[in-house]
Amino acid sequence: MSLSHIALSSGRSIELTELRMSSTYGGMLEGYPCKPINDMKVRGLQRQAERAFPSTPVHLVPPSCQYPDQTAGAFGPVEVLPSVACIGTFRSTAVASELDSVLHRSALTVVWFQAGLDVPSGEDADLVLRSIRWEELAQDYEL
């Protein structure tokens, strides 16, 4: 059962089969959002996805940052990632056209950040997700 379907810009339909969401800065006790902290957050989320889904390739969607007009601290300017960190597992038909469509599928785990708790769906999904180059990044597997 899928949680949603997304229509990629390429025309391919992919289905979201698992979604993990967490607060980007949840549990941050000290400091402020800045490039060094954000780099650690992004790397940590990507490693978490690689450990959780070792048989699926992992793709990181580069996050967009906001730079509020606040005084820079010891680690540089304030740099804020979107508030929700996401790891999603997606499935679709096989990438290789010679594979039997009944016996094969393709999969990709995607790491991204988004502003709200909405489950990406259809053509309303964020353009960054809809622009994933599925044929280059996903891996075929046998059912």
Contacts in CASP RR format, 6 or more apart in sequence:
PFRMAT RR
TARGET T0000
AUTHOR 0000-0000-0000
METHOD contacts of the structure
MODEL  1
MSLSHIALSSGRSIELTELRMSSTYGGMLEGYPCKPINDMKVRGLQRQAE
RAFPSTPVHLVPPSCQYPDQTAGAFGPVEVLPSVACIGTFRSTAVASELD
SVLHRSALTVVWFQAGLDVPSGEDADLVLRSIRWEELAQDYEL
1 17 0 8 1.000
2 15 0 8 1.000
2 16 0 8 1.000
2 17 0 8 1.000
2 91 0 8 1.000
3 15 0 8 1.000
3 16 0 8 1.000
3 17 0 8 1.000
3 18 0 8 1.000
3 19 0 8 1.000
3 119 0 8 1.000
4 15 0 8 1.000
4 16 0 8 1.000
4 119 0 8 1.000
4 120 0 8 1.000
4 121 0 8 1.000
4 122 0 8 1.000
5 13 0 8 1.000
5 14 0 8 1.000
5 15 0 8 1.000
5 16 0 8 1.000
5 121 0 8 1.000
5 122 0 8 1.000
6 13 0 8 1.000
6 14 0 8 1.000
6 15 0 8 1.000
6 16 0 8 1.000
6 90 0 8 1.000
6 120 0 8 1.000
6 121 0 8 1.000
6 122 0 8 1.000
6 125 0 8 1.000
6 129 0 8 1.000
6 130 0 8 1.000
7 13 0 8 1.000
7 122 0 8 1.000
7 123 0 8 1.000
7 125 0 8 1.000
7 130 0 8 1.000
8 14 0 8 1.000
8 130 0 8 1.000
8 131 0 8 1.000
8 132 0 8 1.000
8 134 0 8 1.000
9 127 0 8 1.000
9 130 0 8 1.000
9 131 0 8 1.000
10 133 0 8 1.000
10 134 0 8 1.000
10 135 0 8 1.000
12 92 0 8 1.000
12 93 0 8 1.000
12 134 0 8 1.000
12 135 0 8 1.000
13 92 0 8 1.000
14 90 0 8 1.000
14 91 0 8 1.000
14 92 0 8 1.000
14 108 0 8 1.000
14 132 0 8 1.000
14 134 0 8 1.000
15 90 0 8 1.000
15 91 0 8 1.000
15 92 0 8 1.000
16 88 0 8 1.000
16 89 0 8 1.000
16 90 0 8 1.000
16 119 0 8 1.000
16 120 0 8 1.000
16 121 0 8 1.000
17 89 0 8 1.000
17 90 0 8 1.000
17 91 0 8 1.000
18 88 0 8 1.000
18 89 0 8 1.000
19 86 0 8 1.000
19 87 0 8 1.000
19 88 0 8 1.000
19 89 0 8 1.000
19 119 0 8 1.000
20 52 0 8 1.000
20 86 0 8 1.000
20 87 0 8 1.000
20 88 0 8 1.000
21 84 0 8 1.000
21 85 0 8 1.000
21 86 0 8 1.000
21 117 0 8 1.000
22 84 0 8 1.000
22 85 0 8 1.000
23 83 0 8 1.000
23 84 0 8 1.000
23 85 0 8 1.000
24 41 0 8 1.000
24 81 0 8 1.000
24 82 0 8 1.000
24 83 0 8 1.000
24 84 0 8 1.000
24 85 0 8 1.000
24 113 0 8 1.000
25 33 0 8 1.000
25 41 0 8 1.000
25 81 0 8 1.000
25 83 0 8 1.000
28 37 0 8 1.000
31 37 0 8 1.000
31 75 0 8 1.000
32 73 0 8 1.000
32 75 0 8 1.000
32 78 0 8 1.000
33 78 0 8 1.000
33 79 0 8 1.000
33 80 0 8 1.000
33 81 0 8 1.000
34 73 0 8 1.000
34 75 0 8 1.000
34 76 0 8 1.000
34 77 0 8 1.000
34 78 0 8 1.000
34 79 0 8 1.000
35 75 0 8 1.000
35 76 0 8 1.000
35 77 0 8 1.000
35 79 0 8 1.000
36 75 0 8 1.000
37 75 0 8 1.000
38 63 0 8 1.000
38 65 0 8 1.000
38 79 0 8 1.000
38 81 0 8 1.000
41 81 0 8 1.000
41 85 0 8 1.000
42 60 0 8 1.000
42 63 0 8 1.000
42 81 0 8 1.000
42 111 0 8 1.000
45 85 0 8 1.000
45 87 0 8 1.000
45 111 0 8 1.000
46 58 0 8 1.000
46 60 0 8 1.000
46 111 0 8 1.000
48 87 0 8 1.000
49 58 0 8 1.000
49 87 0 8 1.000
49 88 0 8 1.000
49 109 0 8 1.000
49 111 0 8 1.000
50 58 0 8 1.000
52 87 0 8 1.000
52 109 0 8 1.000
53 89 0 8 1.000
53 109 0 8 1.000
55 141 0 8 1.000
56 89 0 8 1.000
56 107 0 8 1.000
56 108 0 8 1.000
56 109 0 8 1.000
56 139 0 8 1.000
57 107 0 8 1.000
57 108 0 8 1.000
57 109 0 8 1.000
57 137 0 8 1.000
57 138 0 8 1.000
57 139 0 8 1.000
58 108 0 8 1.000
58 109 0 8 1.000
58 110 0 8 1.000
58 111 0 8 1.000
59 108 0 8 1.000
59 109 0 8 1.000
59 110 0 8 1.000
59 111 0 8 1.000
59 132 0 8 1.000
59 137 0 8 1.000
60 110 0 8 1.000
60 111 0 8 1.000
60 112 0 8 1.000
61 110 0 8 1.000
61 111 0 8 1.000
61 112 0 8 1.000
61 113 0 8 1.000
61 128 0 8 1.000
61 129 0 8 1.000
61 132 0 8 1.000
63 81 0 8 1.000
63 82 0 8 1.000
63 112 0 8 1.000
63 113 0 8 1.000
64 82 0 8 1.000
64 113 0 8 1.000
64 128 0 8 1.000
65 79 0 8 1.000
65 80 0 8 1.000
65 81 0 8 1.000
66 79 0 8 1.000
66 80 0 8 1.000
67 77 0 8 1.000
67 78 0 8 1.000
67 79 0 8 1.000
67 80 0 8 1.000
68 78 0 8 1.000
68 80 0 8 1.000
70 77 0 8 1.000
70 78 0 8 1.000
71 78 0 8 1.000
72 78 0 8 1.000
81 113 0 8 1.000
82 113 0 8 1.000
82 114 0 8 1.000
82 115 0 8 1.000
82 116 0 8 1.000
83 115 0 8 1.000
83 116 0 8 1.000
84 113 0 8 1.000
84 114 0 8 1.000
84 115 0 8 1.000
84 116 0 8 1.000
84 117 0 8 1.000
85 111 0 8 1.000
85 113 0 8 1.000
86 110 0 8 1.000
86 111 0 8 1.000
86 112 0 8 1.000
86 113 0 8 1.000
86 114 0 8 1.000
87 109 0 8 1.000
87 110 0 8 1.000
87 111 0 8 1.000
88 109 0 8 1.000
88 110 0 8 1.000
88 111 0 8 1.000
89 107 0 8 1.000
89 108 0 8 1.000
89 109 0 8 1.000
89 110 0 8 1.000
90 107 0 8 1.000
90 108 0 8 1.000
90 109 0 8 1.000
90 110 0 8 1.000
90 138 0 8 1.000
91 105 0 8 1.000
91 106 0 8 1.000
91 107 0 8 1.000
92 105 0 8 1.000
92 106 0 8 1.000
92 107 0 8 1.000
92 134 0 8 1.000
92 138 0 8 1.000
93 101 0 8 1.000
93 105 0 8 1.000
93 106 0 8 1.000
94 100 0 8 1.000
94 101 0 8 1.000
94 104 0 8 1.000
94 105 0 8 1.000
94 106 0 8 1.000
94 140 0 8 1.000
95 106 0 8 1.000
95 134 0 8 1.000
95 135 0 8 1.000
95 138 0 8 1.000
95 139 0 8 1.000
95 140 0 8 1.000
96 104 0 8 1.000
96 140 0 8 1.000
99 140 0 8 1.000
102 143 0 8 1.000
103 142 0 8 1.000
103 143 0 8 1.000
104 140 0 8 1.000
104 141 0 8 1.000
104 142 0 8 1.000
104 143 0 8 1.000
105 140 0 8 1.000
105 141 0 8 1.000
105 143 0 8 1.000
106 134 0 8 1.000
106 138 0 8 1.000
106 139 0 8 1.000
106 140 0 8 1.000
106 141 0 8 1.000
107 138 0 8 1.000
107 139 0 8 1.000
107 141 0 8 1.000
108 132 0 8 1.000
108 134 0 8 1.000
108 137 0 8 1.000
108 138 0 8 1.000
108 139 0 8 1.000
110 129 0 8 1.000
110 132 0 8 1.000
112 126 0 8 1.000
112 128 0 8 1.000
112 129 0 8 1.000
114 120 0 8 1.000
114 126 0 8 1.000
120 126 0 8 1.000
120 129 0 8 1.000
123 130 0 8 1.000
END
